[in-house]
Each structure stands twice: as structure tokens, then as C-alpha cells.
Amino acid sequence: MEDNRTTNMLKLTRYLFFLNAAAWLFFGVLGFTQAMTSTNDWRLILSVLMVANAAVMLWFGVKIVSGQRWIFFLAILYLALNAVLSITDQFGWIDALILLLNLCLLGLLFITRHRMNQDARASSGGL
């Protein structure tokens, strides 16, 4: 049986993914509005990528509560990539907040997965 703390951590992880998705969607929509008044095609391309990133974060938020190992693995890889990409461009306070959110999510994923493994071992009677 899954520990209540593990369930709460899964919920927190889900909500942080949703928060991350909301932030990326906000910046994507903001970029679209700026792209409409600009002749710079890169703004539009970056806005599409931001909205796509929001969609992926939303998908992880929905799927993470299933507890499947491959979803945790993909989420960890994706968040690590997001964290690295956050510091490869101009770095401001918004980038720092997004990086902090990604790193918090990464840590929470590792802790939650570890607890889920402990719960599974405890329920099966193994060590």
C-alpha cells in the first residue's frame, strides 16, 4: 500500500508540473503577441517552442501520478534538458525562477521515485 506521504509528494509534483506549464504557456502567448507586431520570424518560432514546452509539462503533470518508471525517467531527462537550456541564453531573473522550478521538480522526482520504490519493497515484504 502506498504511503500517504508518497501520495502527497506525487500531488505536489503534479502541481509543480502544472505551474511550470502555466509559466511556459504565459511566455509563449506573450511571445505570440510580440511576434504579431514584429518582422522577426524567430519570435514566432520561439513562441511555438514555448507553447510546445508547456504542452509537454502539462502531459507530465497528468501522467506522473501513474507512477510508471518510464514516465519518471522521461520527466527527469526532460527537466534536466530544460535546466541546461535555461542557462545557455541570456540569463535574467525569470530564467532563474524557471531554473529553480525545474531543479525543484527534478529533486522532487528523485525523492518521490525513491519513496515509491521503498513502499513497493515494504508492501512485498522484501528489503
URPEQUI-V783035 format. One record per run of one state. SS is the DSSP state (helix for helix, strand for strand, loop for the rest). FROM is the first residue (numbers start at 1). TO is the last residue. Records with the same first field share a line. If there is no record, write none. Layout:
SS = FROM-TO, FROM-TO
This chain:
loop = 1-3, 37-40, 67-68, 87-92, 125-127
helix = 4-36, 41-66, 69-86, 93-124
